[in-house]
Amino acid sequence: MQPCTHTILIAEDDPDDQELIAVAFAQADPGLRLCIVPDGRQALDYLLAASASGLPCVILLDYNMPELNGAQVIRKLHEARFADIPKVILSTSGNPLYIEECLREGAHAYRVKPDDFTALVRIAEEMAALCRKAA
């Protein structure tokens, strides 16, 4: 497997989840760069300020965040330059209404945060594969 050389933008407000997700990604693909921001507003600010070459290969968003939730961030990313970037929700909530909302707004996928670390690594591997596909 070829390591990913791109950046994944992760918007997650819980510091413990930030750390777990970072460790899972390090295990899934050590060549992957992560940019972790604590809320939807900062994710949006990062994306709007990024040059075309500085855009992430995947945007991973928690659903429940301060400022803007994951669906609200996706809703604001309808510019053409964001169209090909997979936007994935990773949330503790499996609420069907949230899932439907996110998919309707343009999420590539909606994943419920697993209780076990091995399953989280599999999600990280899935995101790294999306990066390699985009390369």
N, CA and C atoms as a LAMMPS dump frame, in Angstrom:
ITEM: TIMESTEP
0
ITEM: NUMBER OF ATOMS
405
ITEM: BOX BOUNDS ff ff ff
-5.0000000000000000e+02 5.0000000000000000e+02
-5.0000000000000000e+02 5.0000000000000000e+02
-5.0000000000000000e+02 5.0000000000000000e+02
ITEM: ATOMS id mol type element x y z
1 1 1 N 0.845 -1.18 0
2 1 2 C 0 0 0
3 1 3 C 0.887 1.239 0
4 2 1 N 0.594 2.14 -0.906
5 2 2 C 1.349 3.382 -1.008
6 2 3 C 0.842 4.368 0.049
7 3 1 N 1.74 4.959 0.854
8 3 2 C 1.285 5.903 1.876
9 3 3 C 0.697 7.164 1.259
10 4 1 N -0.233 7.737 1.957
11 4 2 C -0.86 8.977 1.527
12 4 3 C 0.086 10.146 1.808
13 5 1 N 0.136 11.077 0.908
14 5 2 C 0.998 12.25 1.124
15 5 3 C 0.171 13.525 1.2
16 6 1 N -1.114 13.371 1.375
17 6 2 C -2.006 14.521 1.428
18 6 3 C -2.437 14.827 2.859
19 7 1 N -3.241 15.879 2.969
20 7 2 C -3.748 16.315 4.271
21 7 3 C -5.232 16.004 4.385
22 8 1 N -5.629 15.551 5.553
23 8 2 C -7.045 15.393 5.879
24 8 3 C -7.378 16.476 6.901
25 9 1 N -8.446 17.219 6.622
26 9 2 C -8.936 18.216 7.56
27 9 3 C -9.939 17.522 8.476
28 10 1 N -9.71 17.628 9.779
29 10 2 C -10.591 17.014 10.771
30 10 3 C -11.141 18.114 11.667
31 11 1 N -12.47 18.209 11.716
32 11 2 C -13.123 19.157 12.621
33 11 3 C -13.782 18.337 13.725
34 12 1 N -13.233 18.451 14.918
35 12 2 C -13.684 17.668 16.078
36 12 3 C -13.489 18.517 17.314
37 13 1 N -14.563 18.697 18.097
38 13 2 C -14.47 19.588 19.252
39 13 3 C -14.024 18.893 20.532
40 14 1 N -14.074 17.574 20.601
41 14 2 C -13.701 16.851 21.815
42 14 3 C -12.206 16.51 21.787
43 15 1 N -11.41 17.046 22.736
44 15 2 C -9.96 16.794 22.731
45 15 3 C -9.603 15.307 22.823
46 16 1 N -10.369 14.531 23.59
47 16 2 C -10.09 13.094 23.679
48 16 3 C -10.33 12.411 22.335
49 17 1 N -11.414 12.779 21.659
50 17 2 C -11.676 12.211 20.337
51 17 3 C -10.633 12.671 19.331
52 18 1 N -10.177 13.914 19.435
53 18 2 C -9.105 14.394 18.547
54 18 3 C -7.88 13.493 18.669
55 19 1 N -7.511 13.201 19.902
56 19 2 C -6.325 12.372 20.139
57 19 3 C -6.526 10.954 19.616
58 20 1 N -7.671 10.349 19.904
59 20 2 C -7.945 8.988 19.424
60 20 3 C -7.934 8.924 17.904
61 21 1 N -8.561 9.905 17.276
62 21 2 C -8.609 9.935 15.815
63 21 3 C -7.197 10.097 15.241
64 22 1 N -6.394 10.961 15.834
65 22 2 C -5.017 11.168 15.361
66 22 3 C -4.199 9.885 15.487
67 23 1 N -4.34 9.174 16.588
68 23 2 C -3.611 7.915 16.769
69 23 3 C -4.093 6.877 15.756
70 24 1 N -5.393 6.819 15.521
71 24 2 C -5.935 5.873 14.54
72 24 3 C -5.39 6.159 13.141
73 25 1 N -5.334 7.441 12.775
74 25 2 C -4.79 7.794 11.461
75 25 3 C -3.297 7.488 11.366
76 26 1 N -2.557 7.725 12.445
77 26 2 C -1.119 7.415 12.452
78 26 3 C -0.901 5.923 12.248
79 27 1 N -1.765 5.118 12.819
80 27 2 C -1.656 3.672 12.66
81 27 3 C -2.098 3.248 11.261
82 28 1 N -3.121 3.884 10.729
83 28 2 C -3.648 3.526 9.411
84 28 3 C -2.695 3.921 8.297
85 29 1 N -2.084 5.087 8.414
86 29 2 C -1.183 5.596 7.375
87 29 3 C -0.269 6.662 7.96
88 30 1 N 0.937 6.277 8.37
89 30 2 C 1.843 7.243 9.018
90 30 3 C 2.257 8.415 8.128
91 31 1 N 2.093 8.308 6.821
92 31 2 C 2.468 9.394 5.915
93 31 3 C 1.391 10.456 5.769
94 32 1 N 0.272 10.231 6.39
95 32 2 C -0.855 11.134 6.274
96 32 3 C -0.672 12.346 7.179
97 33 1 N -0.972 13.528 6.652
98 33 2 C -0.926 14.753 7.449
99 33 3 C -2.34 15.085 7.892
100 34 1 N -2.464 15.507 9.135
101 34 2 C -3.763 15.877 9.673
102 34 3 C -3.756 17.344 10.057
103 35 1 N -4.833 18.02 9.757
104 35 2 C -5.067 19.367 10.255
105 35 3 C -6.33 19.248 11.096
106 36 1 N -6.203 19.428 12.4
107 36 2 C -7.331 19.262 13.305
108 36 3 C -7.75 20.624 13.841
109 37 1 N -9.026 20.93 13.65
110 37 2 C -9.601 22.178 14.163
111 37 3 C -10.753 21.821 15.104
112 38 1 N -11.051 22.704 16.083
113 38 2 C -12.017 22.351 17.127
114 38 3 C -13.484 22.664 16.835
115 39 1 N -13.783 23.254 15.675
116 39 2 C -15.195 23.54 15.41
117 39 3 C -15.43 23.762 13.92
118 40 1 N -16.705 23.804 13.569
119 40 2 C -17.085 23.963 12.174
120 40 3 C -16.688 25.289 11.57
121 41 1 N -16.726 26.353 12.352
122 41 2 C -16.339 27.68 11.848
123 41 3 C -14.868 27.68 11.438
124 42 1 N -14.002 27.112 12.279
125 42 2 C -12.574 27.074 11.945
126 42 3 C -12.307 26.162 10.748
127 43 1 N -13.085 25.101 10.596
128 43 2 C -12.941 24.247 9.419
129 43 3 C -13.272 25.043 8.162
130 44 1 N -14.361 25.766 8.217
131 44 2 C -14.775 26.576 7.076
132 44 3 C -13.744 27.668 6.784
133 45 1 N -13.25 28.34 7.819
134 45 2 C -12.225 29.374 7.638
135 45 3 C -10.98 28.783 6.975
136 46 1 N -10.55 27.614 7.443
137 46 2 C -9.378 26.942 6.871
138 46 3 C -9.594 26.686 5.381
139 47 1 N -10.751 26.132 5.039
140 47 2 C -11.026 25.775 3.651
141 47 3 C -11.125 26.992 2.746
142 48 1 N -11.779 28.035 3.219
143 48 2 C -11.941 29.232 2.398
144 48 3 C -10.62 29.968 2.185
145 49 1 N -9.692 29.834 3.139
146 49 2 C -8.39 30.503 3.026
147 49 3 C -7.367 29.677 2.244
148 50 1 N -7.634 28.386 2.053
149 50 2 C -6.649 27.502 1.413
150 50 3 C -6.541 27.782 -0.084
151 51 1 N -5.316 27.709 -0.564
152 51 2 C -5.1 27.795 -2.01
153 51 3 C -5.57 26.479 -2.629
154 52 1 N -5.685 26.463 -3.946
155 52 2 C -6.121 25.238 -4.633
156 52 3 C -5.199 24.072 -4.311
157 53 1 N -3.9 24.332 -4.215
158 53 2 C -2.951 23.254 -3.919
159 53 3 C -2.923 22.908 -2.432
160 54 1 N -3.529 23.752 -1.593
161 54 2 C -3.523 23.505 -0.15
162 54 3 C -4.807 22.888 0.374
163 55 1 N -5.716 22.532 -0.537
164 55 2 C -6.966 21.929 -0.095
165 55 3 C -6.733 20.497 0.385
166 56 1 N -7.485 20.06 1.381
167 56 2 C -7.326 18.68 1.868
168 56 3 C -7.901 17.684 0.866
169 57 1 N -7.491 16.427 1.007
170 57 2 C -8.018 15.382 0.13
171 57 3 C -9.321 14.811 0.684
172 58 1 N -9.56 14.979 1.98
173 58 2 C -10.793 14.54 2.638
174 58 3 C -11.098 15.549 3.749
175 59 1 N -12.392 15.802 3.944
176 59 2 C -12.846 16.639 5.05
177 59 3 C -13.654 15.738 5.976
178 60 1 N -13.178 15.563 7.198
179 60 2 C -13.822 14.692 8.188
180 60 3 C -14.408 15.58 9.278
181 61 1 N -15.727 15.536 9.428
182 61 2 C -16.419 16.459 10.328
183 61 3 C -17.223 15.714 11.385
184 62 1 N -17.133 16.166 12.614
185 62 2 C -18.061 15.716 13.636
186 62 3 C -19.406 16.354 13.287
187 63 1 N -20.498 15.722 13.677
188 63 2 C -21.791 16.351 13.433
189 63 3 C -22.064 17.437 14.467
190 64 1 N -21.944 17.099 15.746
191 64 2 C -22.272 18.032 16.827
192 64 3 C -21.042 18.831 17.229
193 65 1 N -20.969 20.069 16.733
194 65 2 C -19.848 20.949 17.076
195 65 3 C -20.383 22.338 17.362
196 66 1 N -19.606 23.12 18.129
197 66 2 C -19.989 24.518 18.318
198 66 3 C -19.832 25.308 17.011
199 67 1 N -20.469 26.441 16.976
200 67 2 C -20.41 27.361 15.835
201 67 3 C -21.23 26.83 14.656
202 68 1 N -20.731 25.812 13.975
203 68 2 C -21.431 25.189 12.849
204 68 3 C -21.341 23.678 13.009
205 69 1 N -22.448 22.965 12.811
206 69 2 C -22.35 21.506 12.861
207 69 3 C -21.849 20.982 11.512
208 70 1 N -21.613 19.691 11.45
209 70 2 C -21.053 19.108 10.231
210 70 3 C -21.898 19.357 8.992
211 71 1 N -23.211 19.217 9.117
212 71 2 C -24.095 19.447 7.968
213 71 3 C -24.043 20.905 7.512
214 72 1 N -23.963 21.834 8.459
215 72 2 C -23.892 23.255 8.11
216 72 3 C -22.597 23.578 7.377
217 73 1 N -21.495 22.944 7.775
218 73 2 C -20.227 23.151 7.068
219 73 3 C -20.356 22.655 5.637
220 74 1 N -20.879 21.446 5.467
221 74 2 C -21.028 20.887 4.121
222 74 3 C -21.92 21.788 3.269
223 75 1 N -22.986 22.283 3.85
224 75 2 C -23.929 23.148 3.124
225 75 3 C -23.216 24.373 2.561
226 76 1 N -22.203 24.866 3.26
227 76 2 C -21.484 26.071 2.829
228 76 3 C -20.358 25.768 1.838
229 77 1 N -20.156 24.506 1.506
230 77 2 C -19.039 24.121 0.633
231 77 3 C -19.497 23.747 -0.775
232 78 1 N -20.399 24.517 -1.337
233 78 2 C -20.899 24.191 -2.667
234 78 3 C -20.134 24.887 -3.79
235 79 1 N -19.034 25.566 -3.446
236 79 2 C -18.174 26.143 -4.485
237 79 3 C -17.561 25.006 -5.296
238 80 1 N -17.319 25.255 -6.563
239 80 2 C -16.78 24.23 -7.457
240 80 3 C -15.457 23.648 -6.951
241 81 1 N -14.639 24.473 -6.309
242 81 2 C -13.325 23.96 -5.895
243 81 3 C -13.405 22.933 -4.77
244 82 1 N -14.543 22.825 -4.111
245 82 2 C -14.727 21.83 -3.044
246 82 3 C -15.509 20.601 -3.515
247 83 1 N -15.998 20.636 -4.744
248 83 2 C -16.913 19.6 -5.238
249 83 3 C -16.316 18.193 -5.197
250 84 1 N -15.041 18.067 -5.516
251 84 2 C -14.439 16.734 -5.609
252 84 3 C -13.81 16.247 -4.312
253 85 1 N -13.895 17.027 -3.254
254 85 2 C -13.326 16.615 -1.971
255 85 3 C -14.384 15.823 -1.199
256 86 1 N -14.111 14.554 -0.879
257 86 2 C -15.082 13.808 -0.076
258 86 3 C -15.251 14.443 1.302
259 87 1 N -16.51 14.614 1.678
260 87 2 C -16.857 15.179 2.984
261 87 3 C -17.53 14.062 3.775
262 88 1 N -16.934 13.691 4.894
263 88 2 C -17.413 12.555 5.679
264 88 3 C -17.742 13.026 7.087
265 89 1 N -18.903 12.609 7.581
266 89 2 C -19.288 12.894 8.956
267 89 3 C -18.864 11.709 9.815
268 90 1 N -18.234 12.005 10.942
269 90 2 C -17.869 10.993 11.947
270 90 3 C -18.469 11.484 13.258
271 91 1 N -19.549 10.832 13.687
272 91 2 C -20.317 11.333 14.815
273 91 3 C -20.676 10.237 15.802
274 92 1 N -20.885 10.631 17.05
275 92 2 C -21.377 9.669 18.043
276 92 3 C -22.853 9.367 17.808
277 93 1 N -23.549 10.217 17.082
278 93 2 C -24.979 10.047 16.863
279 93 3 C -25.263 9.253 15.593
280 94 1 N -26.116 8.257 15.729
281 94 2 C -26.595 7.522 14.569
282 94 3 C -28.019 7.921 14.214
283 95 1 N -28.433 9.114 14.626
284 95 2 C -29.783 9.605 14.384
285 95 3 C -30.07 9.608 12.877
286 96 1 N -31.084 8.864 12.437
287 96 2 C -31.387 8.811 10.994
288 96 3 C -31.663 10.177 10.379
289 97 1 N -32.212 11.099 11.153
290 97 2 C -32.46 12.452 10.618
291 97 3 C -31.15 13.174 10.321
292 98 1 N -30.151 13.012 11.201
293 98 2 C -28.84 13.628 10.966
294 98 3 C -28.191 13.008 9.73
295 99 1 N -28.273 11.686 9.653
296 99 2 C -27.659 10.977 8.517
297 99 3 C -28.288 11.459 7.21
298 100 1 N -29.611 11.499 7.161
299 100 2 C -30.322 11.948 5.962
300 100 3 C -29.945 13.384 5.599
301 101 1 N -29.907 14.251 6.613
302 101 2 C -29.549 15.652 6.381
303 101 3 C -28.153 15.763 5.773
304 102 1 N -27.197 15.067 6.346
305 102 2 C -25.806 15.17 5.875
306 102 3 C -25.653 14.627 4.455
307 103 1 N -26.283 13.497 4.183
308 103 2 C -26.187 12.928 2.838
309 103 3 C -26.883 13.835 1.823
310 104 1 N -27.999 14.429 2.201
311 104 2 C -28.711 15.356 1.318
312 104 3 C -27.857 16.6 1.027
313 105 1 N -27.093 17.058 2.03
314 105 2 C -26.245 18.247 1.849
315 105 3 C -24.989 17.952 1.025
316 106 1 N -24.68 16.67 0.824
317 106 2 C -23.533 16.337 -0.015
318 106 3 C -22.435 15.54 0.657
319 107 1 N -22.696 15.009 1.851
320 107 2 C -21.685 14.168 2.499
321 107 3 C -21.448 12.91 1.663
322 108 1 N -20.209 12.53 1.539
323 108 2 C -19.82 11.303 0.854
324 108 3 C -20.267 10.093 1.679
325 109 1 N -20.162 10.228 2.997
326 109 2 C -20.522 9.132 3.903
327 109 3 C -20.786 9.693 5.291
328 110 1 N -21.471 8.902 6.089
329 110 2 C -21.74 9.235 7.488
330 110 3 C -21.339 8.008 8.283
331 111 1 N -20.368 8.154 9.171
332 111 2 C -19.894 7.051 9.994
333 111 3 C -20.158 7.375 11.462
334 112 1 N -20.664 6.388 12.191
335 112 2 C -20.857 6.533 13.629
336 112 3 C -19.543 6.151 14.299
337 113 1 N -19.11 6.99 15.237
338 113 2 C -17.862 6.706 15.948
339 113 3 C -17.981 5.363 16.655
340 114 1 N -17.054 4.47 16.376
341 114 2 C -17.129 3.147 16.99
342 114 3 C -16.646 3.161 18.437
343 115 1 N -17.056 2.138 19.17
344 115 2 C -16.622 1.987 20.555
345 115 3 C -15.243 1.353 20.654
346 116 1 N -14.812 0.667 19.602
347 116 2 C -13.503 0.009 19.696
348 116 3 C -12.501 0.638 18.729
349 117 1 N -11.268 0.688 19.182
350 117 2 C -10.204 1.38 18.464
351 117 3 C -9.922 0.738 17.105
352 118 1 N -9.996 -0.578 17.013
353 118 2 C -9.73 -1.264 15.744
354 118 3 C -10.698 -0.791 14.662
355 119 1 N -11.951 -0.612 15.036
356 119 2 C -12.938 -0.122 14.072
357 119 3 C -12.637 1.324 13.667
358 120 1 N -12.121 2.129 14.592
359 120 2 C -11.733 3.5 14.27
360 120 3 C -10.559 3.504 13.289
361 121 1 N -9.625 2.598 13.467
362 121 2 C -8.499 2.483 12.524
363 121 3 C -9.022 2.111 11.133
364 122 1 N -10.022 1.243 11.07
365 122 2 C -10.6 0.877 9.762
366 122 3 C -11.229 2.099 9.082
367 123 1 N -11.872 2.954 9.864
368 123 2 C -12.423 4.188 9.295
369 123 3 C -11.286 5.082 8.797
370 124 1 N -10.214 5.189 9.572
371 124 2 C -9.046 5.979 9.144
372 124 3 C -8.451 5.403 7.857
373 125 1 N -8.397 4.091 7.752
374 125 2 C -7.892 3.445 6.528
375 125 3 C -8.79 3.775 5.336
376 126 1 N -10.092 3.816 5.578
377 126 2 C -11.047 4.175 4.523
378 126 3 C -10.787 5.608 4.043
379 127 1 N -10.535 6.523 4.989
380 127 2 C -10.272 7.923 4.628
381 127 3 C -8.945 8.041 3.867
382 128 1 N -7.926 7.307 4.297
383 128 2 C -6.637 7.328 3.594
384 128 3 C -6.807 6.798 2.164
385 129 1 N -7.646 5.781 1.989
386 129 2 C -7.91 5.246 0.651
387 129 3 C -8.598 6.289 -0.233
388 130 1 N -9.494 7.08 0.36
389 130 2 C -10.122 8.161 -0.403
390 130 3 C -9.073 9.182 -0.864
391 131 1 N -8.084 9.444 0
392 131 2 C -6.995 10.373 -0.366
393 131 3 C -6.192 9.825 -1.535
394 132 1 N -5.825 8.551 -1.442
395 132 2 C -5.032 7.952 -2.514
396 132 3 C -5.805 7.951 -3.829
397 133 1 N -7.12 7.727 -3.747
398 133 2 C -7.974 7.734 -4.935
399 133 3 C -8.005 9.127 -5.571
400 134 1 N -7.989 10.153 -4.716
401 134 2 C -8.046 11.534 -5.203
402 134 3 C -6.725 11.984 -5.817
403 135 1 N -5.636 11.317 -5.468
404 135 2 C -4.306 11.739 -5.937
405 135 3 C -4.105 11.511 -7.419
